[in-house]
Amino acid sequence: MKYKYLDKENYFDQAEALHTVLTLWHDGQWSETYALLCRSKFKPGPFWSESEVQKNNSYYQELEQWTSDNQIDKLRQLMDEIEHFLDNQE
């Protein structure tokens, strides 16, 4: 699979940023952004903080912009690419 949005070298940072954006920006239980959040394979630990991701993750602002611009297709594509990458690692 050719990836359009996924940076394979930094997939963890992208997964973390995507999870954070979806956590902070979803539109409720029945929204597409919430459905994407439920698909997230990123499982934060007890000391994980959304605010730290907002400050320190270089992918966060771009994904936040996609969300605020209602570019859900891009978020969905990135989620698909992350899932594919994780499912097919050797």
Backbone bond lengths (Angstrom), bond angles and torsions (degrees), N, CA, C in turn:
res aa  C-N    CA-C-N  psi(-1)  N-CA   C-N-CA  omega(-1)  CA-C   N-CA-C  phi
1 M - - - 1.462 - - 1.520 108.77 -
2 K 1.296 116.22 132.80 1.459 121.13 174.84 1.530 107.77 -88.74
3 Y 1.317 116.62 130.04 1.460 121.33 -176.79 1.524 110.13 -95.04
4 K 1.309 115.35 130.59 1.464 121.40 179.62 1.527 111.40 -88.57
5 Y 1.323 116.41 -38.99 1.466 121.06 -175.06 1.529 113.77 -114.54
6 L 1.302 117.08 -26.37 1.460 120.23 -174.85 1.517 112.19 -74.45
7 D 1.309 115.19 130.34 1.459 123.03 171.46 1.532 105.12 -98.49
8 K 1.329 117.06 101.22 1.470 121.17 -173.35 1.523 112.45 -59.16
9 E 1.313 117.99 -28.44 1.465 120.91 179.46 1.530 111.94 -72.83
10 N 1.316 116.40 -22.99 1.469 121.13 -176.42 1.525 111.98 -127.48
11 Y 1.330 115.88 32.76 1.464 119.84 -175.80 1.524 112.06 -59.56
12 F 1.339 117.83 -34.67 1.462 119.83 -178.65 1.528 110.12 -63.67
13 D 1.340 116.86 -45.22 1.467 120.11 179.22 1.525 111.15 -62.37
14 Q 1.328 116.60 -38.79 1.459 119.51 178.08 1.527 111.03 -67.88
15 A 1.307 117.66 -41.14 1.469 121.09 178.46 1.524 110.05 -63.13
16 E 1.325 116.71 -41.43 1.464 121.23 178.69 1.524 110.77 -64.91
17 A 1.330 117.00 -45.10 1.466 120.82 -179.63 1.523 110.66 -64.94
18 L 1.334 116.91 -42.18 1.461 120.39 179.24 1.528 110.72 -63.47
19 H 1.314 116.91 -44.85 1.466 121.06 178.15 1.538 110.24 -59.00
20 T 1.312 116.45 -43.35 1.467 121.25 -179.02 1.520 111.26 -64.89
21 V 1.321 116.82 -47.64 1.464 120.65 179.27 1.526 110.33 -58.96
22 L 1.316 116.15 -45.31 1.464 119.44 -179.12 1.525 111.79 -67.10
23 T 1.324 117.03 -34.16 1.470 121.02 177.31 1.528 110.45 -65.14
24 L 1.318 116.35 -44.52 1.459 121.04 -174.55 1.531 113.79 -83.73
25 W 1.312 117.61 -24.94 1.456 121.23 -171.32 1.528 114.83 -113.96
26 H 1.327 120.11 -0.10 1.464 118.06 -177.01 1.524 110.24 -64.77
27 D 1.326 114.76 154.53 1.461 121.75 -173.77 1.522 112.67 -103.41
28 G 1.308 116.53 31.85 1.458 120.01 178.01 1.511 112.73 102.97
29 Q 1.297 115.13 169.06 1.459 124.10 -171.10 1.525 113.49 -55.36
30 W 1.298 119.46 -30.94 1.462 121.48 -175.08 1.527 112.43 -99.01
31 S 1.320 118.18 7.08 1.468 121.13 -177.56 1.525 111.83 -85.47
32 E 1.319 114.78 159.14 1.457 119.53 177.58 1.527 111.26 -67.01
33 T 1.325 117.27 -34.63 1.459 119.53 178.49 1.531 110.79 -65.57
34 Y 1.322 117.45 -35.64 1.472 120.19 176.46 1.526 110.31 -68.10
35 A 1.318 116.64 -40.75 1.470 120.42 177.46 1.532 110.38 -60.36
36 L 1.325 117.02 -39.89 1.465 119.99 176.53 1.525 110.72 -65.28
37 L 1.320 116.93 -41.67 1.468 120.76 178.32 1.529 110.28 -58.48
38 C 1.302 116.89 -40.52 1.472 120.67 179.70 1.526 111.83 -64.77
39 R 1.315 117.53 -25.89 1.464 121.97 178.46 1.530 112.54 -81.22
40 S 1.316 116.93 -14.60 1.458 121.20 -173.82 1.527 111.77 -58.02
41 K 1.318 115.42 129.55 1.468 120.86 176.19 1.527 111.27 -91.14
42 F 1.318 115.71 -2.77 1.463 119.84 175.93 1.518 107.89 -76.20
43 K 1.302 115.88 122.34 1.467 121.42 -178.52 1.523 108.42 -119.81
44 P 1.335 116.74 98.57 1.459 119.70 -176.87 1.524 112.70 -66.73
45 G 1.314 114.68 148.29 1.449 121.61 176.73 1.517 111.39 -84.29
46 P 1.319 117.80 179.56 1.458 121.64 -174.51 1.529 114.36 -66.63
47 F 1.316 118.03 -22.81 1.466 120.02 -177.83 1.523 112.25 -103.18
48 W 1.322 116.51 7.97 1.456 121.82 178.62 1.521 109.86 -70.44
49 S 1.323 116.05 144.66 1.456 119.96 -176.26 1.527 110.35 -139.47
50 E 1.332 115.80 127.33 1.460 119.55 176.33 1.524 111.15 -58.76
51 S 1.315 117.28 -39.55 1.466 120.04 -177.43 1.531 111.54 -64.60
52 E 1.317 117.79 -33.48 1.467 120.21 176.14 1.532 110.69 -67.48
53 V 1.311 116.07 -39.04 1.466 119.84 177.31 1.520 109.46 -64.69
54 Q 1.325 117.09 -44.19 1.462 120.98 179.13 1.530 111.15 -57.21
55 K 1.313 117.06 -38.04 1.473 121.69 -177.44 1.522 112.90 -83.41
56 N 1.325 117.80 -36.34 1.463 120.17 -165.67 1.525 116.45 -114.93
57 N 1.308 118.65 -9.80 1.463 120.51 -177.68 1.530 108.37 -95.94
58 S 1.317 115.92 118.57 1.465 120.76 -174.41 1.533 113.28 -66.70
59 Y 1.314 118.70 -17.12 1.468 121.76 -179.80 1.520 112.76 -89.32
60 Y 1.304 117.28 -16.63 1.468 120.29 -172.28 1.524 112.65 -58.29
61 Q 1.325 117.97 -49.74 1.466 120.22 -174.92 1.523 112.52 -61.25
62 E 1.327 116.92 -39.97 1.460 119.59 178.87 1.532 110.87 -63.15
63 L 1.320 116.90 -45.35 1.455 120.14 -179.40 1.529 111.45 -69.49
64 E 1.308 116.73 -33.45 1.458 120.32 175.32 1.531 109.70 -63.81
65 Q 1.320 116.67 -39.79 1.461 120.80 178.55 1.528 110.83 -64.46
66 W 1.331 116.74 -42.75 1.470 120.07 176.31 1.521 109.75 -56.14
67 T 1.321 115.89 -42.92 1.457 120.62 -177.43 1.520 110.92 -67.39
68 S 1.325 116.57 -47.04 1.467 119.30 -178.87 1.527 111.41 -66.61
69 D 1.334 117.42 -26.63 1.473 121.56 176.04 1.525 112.33 -87.04
70 N 1.331 116.39 4.81 1.461 123.39 179.81 1.538 112.26 58.91
71 Q 1.322 115.84 39.01 1.465 121.30 177.82 1.535 108.73 -94.11
72 I 1.309 114.81 62.41 1.460 122.08 -175.66 1.525 110.75 -63.28
73 D 1.326 117.49 -31.74 1.467 120.51 178.76 1.526 111.49 -58.38
74 K 1.332 116.65 -39.41 1.469 119.93 178.21 1.523 110.77 -66.15
75 L 1.332 116.74 -42.17 1.461 120.30 178.90 1.524 110.23 -63.00
76 R 1.329 116.41 -42.66 1.457 121.07 179.55 1.528 110.62 -63.59
77 Q 1.332 116.72 -43.66 1.464 120.78 179.48 1.525 110.86 -62.59
78 L 1.335 117.17 -43.61 1.459 119.98 178.19 1.522 110.51 -62.31
79 M 1.330 117.97 -42.73 1.462 120.97 177.89 1.526 110.06 -60.53
80 D 1.330 117.02 -44.40 1.466 120.64 178.17 1.527 110.86 -59.60
81 E 1.326 116.36 -42.91 1.463 120.51 -178.84 1.524 111.52 -66.98
82 I 1.315 117.79 -41.30 1.466 121.07 177.35 1.525 110.01 -62.12
83 E 1.326 116.79 -46.25 1.471 120.25 179.12 1.531 110.83 -60.34
84 H 1.320 116.29 -45.91 1.464 120.04 -179.92 1.518 110.47 -61.08
85 F 1.320 116.73 -45.84 1.454 121.13 179.86 1.531 111.43 -59.57
86 L 1.326 117.08 -47.97 1.470 120.77 -178.67 1.524 111.40 -66.31
87 D 1.315 117.11 -37.60 1.465 120.66 -179.14 1.524 112.94 -71.87
88 N 1.335 117.48 -19.74 1.461 120.59 -174.48 1.521 114.23 -115.80
89 Q 1.328 117.34 13.37 1.462 120.00 175.36 1.512 109.40 -69.78
90 E 1.304 115.07 145.23 1.466 119.30 178.07 1.504 110.04 -99.81
